[in-house]
Amino acid sequence: MKAMTINAFGGSDVFTETEVEKPAVKAGHVLIKVMASSVNTVDTMIREMGPALPLSPALPAILGMDFAGVIESVGDGVDGYQIGDEVYGCAGGLADLPGTLSEFMLADANLIAHKPKRLSMAQAAALPLVGITAYEGLQRAGISHGQTVLVHGGAGGVGHVALQLAKYFGGDVYATGSKDAQLALINKLGATPINYQTESVADYVTTHTDGVGFDVVYDSVGGKNLLNSFDAAALNGHVATTVSLAEIDLSVAHFKGLSLHVVFMLIPMLHNVKRAEHHKILASMASIVDAGHLTPILDDSTLAFSEIGQAHDRLASGQAMGKVVVSNTW
């Protein structure tokens, strides 16, 4: 079968179209004909950093984590799936798990779910990693009906899903952005937009919460922005973040009694623990999508697997609006 492989780590030109052996189905797994895959920041990090990133695969490698496709064959011990089913998930592209950028991939049945019926293959492929990340963070933060929720980076990959899910779970949702297009998207998705370049944290906390602060802050920007999240949170509030690789002062979090939830959704894939939780989240999101409460936004770029290097460049440019997706045209 055809695959886009890398034989070295480095720039976006390391991908090569290669003939590789088609995997055989095994117990607990399904073989999937991959139709589409999306690009995540972690994909570009693996490609660039290689062994410096502990989750990087050995070379030669097939990258790509998110996918949507059709089941080709079903392994022993797998229930609920049959040949021809349309599925989606995040099931490879790191450590010892071959990725999605190939005609076929082997996937643990616990890491997939039936594809939302309302979505195209490209749309479905955009959702798993960011969707699971958003869902897990909100659940761990104990989101409930009537809470005020702030999403930092509301037009980003994780952020635009988090704000839709927060609204679905009953939150009064606000989200930060800067460019007009970002603010317009946030508004379109049902949240109140906040321009973080023209409004200080103190200003928007006063305007939108009467100075009390937000019950839940979902920070998809992270790093030093966590300090803004602490400032924006209410006393005994919850902050969930996807980016905590930073040395920061936790004094504000201490004196406000905040709970900090660090979300690293790759743990089940890396350590083979609680993988079925990902299936449950994917299945739940599919229901939310099909009920009309969640729609992934795709970037305008239209690229094939063979153009994966361009897709990585598009994501890295910062010009993409929505998820960058590549389709299998082989």
DOFI-547807 format. One record per residue (C-alpha): x, z, y; residue number from 1. Coordinates in steps of 0.2 Angstrom, whole numbers, plus 5000, padded with zeros to 4 digits. Layout:
residues N
<east->X, up->Z, north->Y, seq->NUM>
...
//
This chain:
residues 330
<east->5000, up->5000, north->5000, seq->1>
<east->5005, up->4998, north->5018, seq->2>
<east->5010, up->5013, north->5029, seq->3>
<east->5019, up->5017, north->5045, seq->4>
<east->5034, up->5027, north->5041, seq->5>
<east->5048, up->5035, north->5050, seq->6>
<east->5066, up->5035, north->5043, seq->7>
<east->5073, up->5045, north->5058, seq->8>
<east->5066, up->5057, north->5071, seq->9>
<east->5067, up->5051, north->5089, seq->10>
<east->5058, up->5039, north->5101, seq->11>
<east->5041, up->5030, north->5099, seq->12>
<east->5051, up->5015, north->5091, seq->13>
<east->5055, up->5024, north->5075, seq->14>
<east->5039, up->5018, north->5066, seq->15>
<east->5041, up->5004, north->5053, seq->16>
<east->5028, up->4996, north->5043, seq->17>
<east->5032, up->4999, north->5025, seq->18>
<east->5026, up->4996, north->5007, seq->19>
<east->5024, up->5013, north->4999, seq->20>
<east->5017, up->5018, north->4982, seq->21>
<east->4998, up->5022, north->4983, seq->22>
<east->4995, up->5040, north->4978, seq->23>
<east->4986, up->5044, north->4963, seq->24>
<east->4971, up->5056, north->4964, seq->25>
<east->4974, up->5074, north->4957, seq->26>
<east->4963, up->5090, north->4954, seq->27>
<east->4955, up->5097, north->4969, seq->28>
<east->4959, up->5082, north->4979, seq->29>
<east->4951, up->5065, north->4984, seq->30>
<east->4959, up->5049, north->4988, seq->31>
<east->4953, up->5041, north->5004, seq->32>
<east->4954, up->5024, north->5011, seq->33>
<east->4959, up->5028, north->5029, seq->34>
<east->4949, up->5019, north->5043, seq->35>
<east->4955, up->5028, north->5059, seq->36>
<east->4967, up->5041, north->5065, seq->37>
<east->4970, up->5050, north->5081, seq->38>
<east->4986, up->5056, north->5090, seq->39>
<east->4989, up->5074, north->5094, seq->40>
<east->5003, up->5082, north->5104, seq->41>
<east->5009, up->5090, north->5088, seq->42>
<east->5012, up->5072, north->5081, seq->43>
<east->5023, up->5067, north->5095, seq->44>
<east->5032, up->5084, north->5094, seq->45>
<east->5036, up->5081, north->5076, seq->46>
<east->5042, up->5063, north->5079, seq->47>
<east->5054, up->5069, north->5093, seq->48>
<east->5060, up->5086, north->5087, seq->49>
<east->5061, up->5084, north->5068, seq->50>
<east->5070, up->5098, north->5059, seq->51>
<east->5070, up->5108, north->5075, seq->52>
<east->5051, up->5110, north->5072, seq->53>
<east->5048, up->5121, north->5056, seq->54>
<east->5033, up->5111, north->5051, seq->55>
<east->5041, up->5094, north->5051, seq->56>
<east->5041, up->5084, north->5035, seq->57>
<east->5056, up->5077, north->5026, seq->58>
<east->5061, up->5059, north->5029, seq->59>
<east->5056, up->5046, north->5026, seq->60>
<east->5039, up->5052, north->5032, seq->61>
<east->5021, up->5046, north->5035, seq->62>
<east->5014, up->5055, north->5051, seq->63>
<east->4997, up->5057, north->5057, seq->64>
<east->4985, up->5072, north->5054, seq->65>
<east->4967, up->5067, north->5059, seq->66>
<east->4958, up->5054, north->5050, seq->67>
<east->4941, up->5047, north->5046, seq->68>
<east->4938, up->5036, north->5030, seq->69>
<east->4930, up->5032, north->5014, seq->70>
<east->4932, up->5041, north->4997, seq->71>
<east->4941, up->5030, north->4985, seq->72>
<east->4941, up->5042, north->4970, seq->73>
<east->4938, up->5060, north->4966, seq->74>
<east->4949, up->5072, north->4957, seq->75>
<east->4944, up->5085, north->4944, seq->76>
<east->4936, up->5101, north->4951, seq->77>
<east->4929, up->5093, north->4966, seq->78>
<east->4911, up->5095, north->4970, seq->79>
<east->4900, up->5088, north->4983, seq->80>
<east->4909, up->5071, north->4985, seq->81>
<east->4907, up->5054, north->4977, seq->82>
<east->4915, up->5037, north->4979, seq->83>
<east->4910, up->5028, north->4994, seq->84>
<east->4906, up->5044, north->5004, seq->85>
<east->4912, up->5044, north->5023, seq->86>
<east->4923, up->5059, north->5027, seq->87>
<east->4934, up->5066, north->5040, seq->88>
<east->4947, up->5079, north->5042, seq->89>
<east->4964, up->5085, north->5046, seq->90>
<east->4974, up->5085, north->5030, seq->91>
<east->4992, up->5079, north->5032, seq->92>
<east->5007, up->5073, north->5042, seq->93>
<east->5017, up->5089, north->5041, seq->94>
<east->5028, up->5099, north->5029, seq->95>
<east->5025, up->5092, north->5011, seq->96>
<east->5008, up->5083, north->5015, seq->97>
<east->5009, up->5064, north->5018, seq->98>
<east->5000, up->5059, north->5034, seq->99>
<east->4986, up->5047, north->5038, seq->100>
<east->4995, up->5032, north->5044, seq->101>
<east->4993, up->5023, north->5028, seq->102>
<east->4980, up->5012, north->5019, seq->103>
<east->4976, up->5027, north->5008, seq->104>
<east->4979, up->5046, north->5008, seq->105>
<east->4978, up->5060, north->4996, seq->106>
<east->4968, up->5075, north->5004, seq->107>
<east->4964, up->5092, north->4998, seq->108>
<east->4945, up->5093, north->4997, seq->109>
<east->4945, up->5109, north->5006, seq->110>
<east->4952, up->5101, north->5022, seq->111>
<east->4938, up->5088, north->5024, seq->112>
<east->4919, up->5086, north->5026, seq->113>
<east->4906, up->5073, north->5027, seq->114>
<east->4908, up->5062, north->5043, seq->115>
<east->4895, up->5065, north->5056, seq->116>
<east->4883, up->5051, north->5055, seq->117>
<east->4881, up->5048, north->5073, seq->118>
<east->4900, up->5044, north->5075, seq->119>
<east->4910, up->5029, north->5072, seq->120>
<east->4926, up->5030, north->5062, seq->121>
<east->4936, up->5031, north->5078, seq->122>
<east->4926, up->5044, north->5085, seq->123>
<east->4926, up->5055, north->5070, seq->124>
<east->4945, up->5053, north->5068, seq->125>
<east->4946, up->5060, north->5086, seq->126>
<east->4938, up->5077, north->5082, seq->127>
<east->4946, up->5087, north->5067, seq->128>
<east->4961, up->5095, north->5075, seq->129>
<east->4955, up->5098, north->5092, seq->130>
<east->4937, up->5103, north->5085, seq->131>
<east->4944, up->5115, north->5073, seq->132>
<east->4955, up->5123, north->5086, seq->133>
<east->4941, up->5124, north->5099, seq->134>
<east->4929, up->5131, north->5087, seq->135>
<east->4941, up->5144, north->5080, seq->136>
<east->4946, up->5150, north->5097, seq->137>
<east->4928, up->5152, north->5103, seq->138>
<east->4923, up->5161, north->5087, seq->139>
<east->4938, up->5173, north->5087, seq->140>
<east->4934, up->5177, north->5105, seq->141>
<east->4916, up->5182, north->5100, seq->142>
<east->4907, up->5170, north->5110, seq->143>
<east->4888, up->5174, north->5111, seq->144>
<east->4873, up->5168, north->5121, seq->145>
<east->4873, up->5172, north->5140, seq->146>
<east->4891, up->5174, north->5142, seq->147>
<east->4901, up->5166, north->5156, seq->148>
<east->4915, up->5155, north->5149, seq->149>
<east->4930, up->5147, north->5157, seq->150>
<east->4939, up->5133, north->5149, seq->151>
<east->4956, up->5128, north->5156, seq->152>
<east->4960, up->5110, north->5154, seq->153>
<east->4941, up->5105, north->5152, seq->154>
<east->4945, up->5086, north->5151, seq->155>
<east->4959, up->5088, north->5138, seq->156>
<east->4958, up->5085, north->5120, seq->157>
<east->4954, up->5103, north->5115, seq->158>
<east->4946, up->5107, north->5131, seq->159>
<east->4932, up->5094, north->5132, seq->160>
<east->4927, up->5099, north->5114, seq->161>
<east->4928, up->5118, north->5118, seq->162>
<east->4917, up->5117, north->5133, seq->163>
<east->4904, up->5107, north->5123, seq->164>
<east->4904, up->5120, north->5109, seq->165>
<east->4904, up->5134, north->5121, seq->166>
<east->4888, up->5127, north->5129, seq->167>
<east->4881, up->5125, north->5112, seq->168>
<east->4884, up->5143, north->5107, seq->169>
<east->4874, up->5148, north->5123, seq->170>
<east->4888, up->5151, north->5136, seq->171>
<east->4887, up->5148, north->5155, seq->172>
<east->4902, up->5136, north->5155, seq->173>
<east->4914, up->5132, north->5169, seq->174>
<east->4930, up->5121, north->5167, seq->175>
<east->4946, up->5117, north->5177, seq->176>
<east->4953, up->5100, north->5181, seq->177>
<east->4961, up->5091, north->5196, seq->178>
<east->4958, up->5073, north->5196, seq->179>
<east->4941, up->5066, north->5201, seq->180>
<east->4939, up->5058, north->5184, seq->181>
<east->4942, up->5074, north->5175, seq->182>
<east->4930, up->5084, north->5186, seq->183>
<east->4917, up->5070, north->5183, seq->184>
<east->4919, up->5071, north->5164, seq->185>
<east->4918, up->5090, north->5164, seq->186>
<east->4901, up->5089, north->5174, seq->187>
<east->4895, up->5075, north->5163, seq->188>
<east->4898, up->5086, north->5147, seq->189>
<east->4888, up->5100, north->5154, seq->190>
<east->4900, up->5112, north->5162, seq->191>
<east->4903, up->5117, north->5181, seq->192>
<east->4919, up->5109, north->5186, seq->193>
<east->4932, up->5119, north->5196, seq->194>
<east->4947, up->5110, north->5205, seq->195>
<east->4961, up->5122, north->5201, seq->196>
<east->4972, up->5113, north->5215, seq->197>
<east->4960, up->5117, north->5229, seq->198>
<east->4952, up->5133, north->5222, seq->199>
<east->4962, up->5149, north->5218, seq->200>
<east->4958, up->5160, north->5203, seq->201>
<east->4952, up->5173, north->5215, seq->202>
<east->4941, up->5161, north->5224, seq->203>
<east->4932, up->5154, north->5209, seq->204>
<east->4930, up->5171, north->5201, seq->205>
<east->4921, up->5177, north->5216, seq->206>
<east->4911, up->5161, north->5218, seq->207>
<east->4905, up->5160, north->5200, seq->208>
<east->4905, up->5178, north->5193, seq->209>
<east->4903, up->5188, north->5209, seq->210>
<east->4921, up->5194, north->5206, seq->211>
<east->4917, up->5201, north->5189, seq->212>
<east->4927, up->5188, north->5179, seq->213>
<east->4923, up->5177, north->5164, seq->214>
<east->4918, up->5185, north->5148, seq->215>
<east->4928, up->5172, north->5138, seq->216>
<east->4943, up->5162, north->5144, seq->217>
<east->4948, up->5147, north->5133, seq->218>
<east->4965, up->5142, north->5139, seq->219>
<east->4970, up->5125, north->5132, seq->220>
<east->4985, up->5124, north->5145, seq->221>
<east->4993, up->5140, north->5140, seq->222>
<east->5011, up->5145, north->5144, seq->223>
<east->5012, up->5152, north->5162, seq->224>
<east->4994, up->5147, north->5165, seq->225>
<east->4990, up->5162, north->5153, seq->226>
<east->4993, up->5173, north->5169, seq->227>
<east->4979, up->5164, north->5177, seq->228>
<east->4968, up->5167, north->5162, seq->229>
<east->4971, up->5185, north->5163, seq->230>
<east->4967, up->5186, north->5181, seq->231>
<east->4951, up->5176, north->5178, seq->232>
<east->4945, up->5187, north->5163, seq->233>
<east->4932, up->5201, north->5165, seq->234>
<east->4937, up->5219, north->5160, seq->235>
<east->4938, up->5220, north->5141, seq->236>
<east->4936, up->5201, north->5141, seq->237>
<east->4943, up->5189, north->5128, seq->238>
<east->4956, up->5175, north->5131, seq->239>
<east->4959, up->5162, north->5118, seq->240>
<east->4974, up->5151, north->5119, seq->241>
<east->4982, up->5136, north->5110, seq->242>
<east->4999, up->5137, north->5119, seq->243>
<east->5007, up->5154, north->5119, seq->244>
<east->5026, up->5149, north->5118, seq->245>
<east->5031, up->5158, north->5134, seq->246>
<east->5038, up->5174, north->5140, seq->247>
<east->5025, up->5182, north->5151, seq->248>
<east->5021, up->5199, north->5158, seq->249>
<east->5006, up->5206, north->5149, seq->250>
<east->5003, up->5220, north->5162, seq->251>
<east->4987, up->5212, north->5168, seq->252>
<east->4980, up->5210, north->5151, seq->253>
<east->4984, up->5228, north->5147, seq->254>
<east->4976, up->5236, north->5162, seq->255>
<east->4960, up->5225, north->5160, seq->256>
<east->4959, up->5229, north->5142, seq->257>
<east->4959, up->5211, north->5137, seq->258>
<east->4959, up->5204, north->5119, seq->259>
<east->4971, up->5189, north->5117, seq->260>
<east->4968, up->5177, north->5103, seq->261>
<east->4982, up->5164, north->5098, seq->262>
<east->4975, up->5149, north->5089, seq->263>
<east->4986, up->5139, north->5078, seq->264>
<east->4975, up->5129, north->5067, seq->265>
<east->4989, up->5121, north->5056, seq->266>
<east->4991, up->5138, north->5047, seq->267>
<east->4979, up->5134, north->5032, seq->268>
<east->4988, up->5117, north->5030, seq->269>
<east->5006, up->5124, north->5031, seq->270>
<east->5003, up->5140, north->5020, seq->271>
<east->4989, up->5134, north->5009, seq->272>
<east->4978, up->5149, north->5014, seq->273>
<east->4960, up->5149, north->5018, seq->274>
<east->4959, up->5130, north->5018, seq->275>
<east->4940, up->5131, north->5014, seq->276>
<east->4937, up->5138, north->5031, seq->277>
<east->4942, up->5121, north->5039, seq->278>
<east->4929, up->5113, north->5028, seq->279>
<east->4916, up->5125, north->5034, seq->280>
<east->4920, up->5122, north->5052, seq->281>
<east->4921, up->5103, north->5050, seq->282>
<east->4904, up->5103, north->5041, seq->283>
<east->4897, up->5114, north->5055, seq->284>
<east->4903, up->5103, north->5068, seq->285>
<east->4896, up->5088, north->5059, seq->286>
<east->4879, up->5096, north->5061, seq->287>
<east->4882, up->5100, north->5079, seq->288>
<east->4887, up->5082, north->5082, seq->289>
<east->4872, up->5075, north->5073, seq->290>
<east->4860, up->5086, north->5083, seq->291>
<east->4867, up->5078, north->5099, seq->292>
<east->4877, up->5093, north->5106, seq->293>
<east->4895, up->5087, north->5103, seq->294>
<east->4903, up->5070, north->5107, seq->295>
<east->4921, up->5067, north->5106, seq->296>
<east->4928, up->5056, north->5121, seq->297>
<east->4940, up->5042, north->5117, seq->298>
<east->4953, up->5034, north->5128, seq->299>
<east->4950, up->5016, north->5133, seq->300>
<east->4966, up->5011, north->5123, seq->301>
<east->4962, up->5000, north->5108, seq->302>
<east->4976, up->5001, north->5096, seq->303>
<east->4980, up->4998, north->5077, seq->304>
<east->4990, up->5008, north->5065, seq->305>
<east->5004, up->4995, north->5068, seq->306>
<east->5004, up->5000, north->5086, seq->307>
<east->5006, up->5019, north->5083, seq->308>
<east->5022, up->5019, north->5094, seq->309>
<east->5011, up->5013, north->5109, seq->310>
<east->4998, up->5026, north->5105, seq->311>
<east->5011, up->5040, north->5106, seq->312>
<east->5017, up->5033, north->5122, seq->313>
<east->5000, up->5032, north->5129, seq->314>
<east->4997, up->5051, north->5125, seq->315>
<east->5014, up->5056, north->5132, seq->316>
<east->5010, up->5046, north->5148, seq->317>
<east->4997, up->5058, north->5153, seq->318>
<east->4986, up->5044, north->5158, seq->319>
<east->4974, up->5045, north->5143, seq->320>
<east->4956, up->5051, north->5146, seq->321>
<east->4950, up->5057, north->5129, seq->322>
<east->4958, up->5056, north->5112, seq->323>
<east->4970, up->5041, north->5108, seq->324>
<east->4964, up->5033, north->5092, seq->325>
<east->4972, up->5020, north->5081, seq->326>
<east->4962, up->5010, north->5068, seq->327>
<east->4967, up->5003, north->5051, seq->328>
<east->4967, up->4984, north->5053, seq->329>
<east->4976, up->4981, north->5036, seq->330>
//
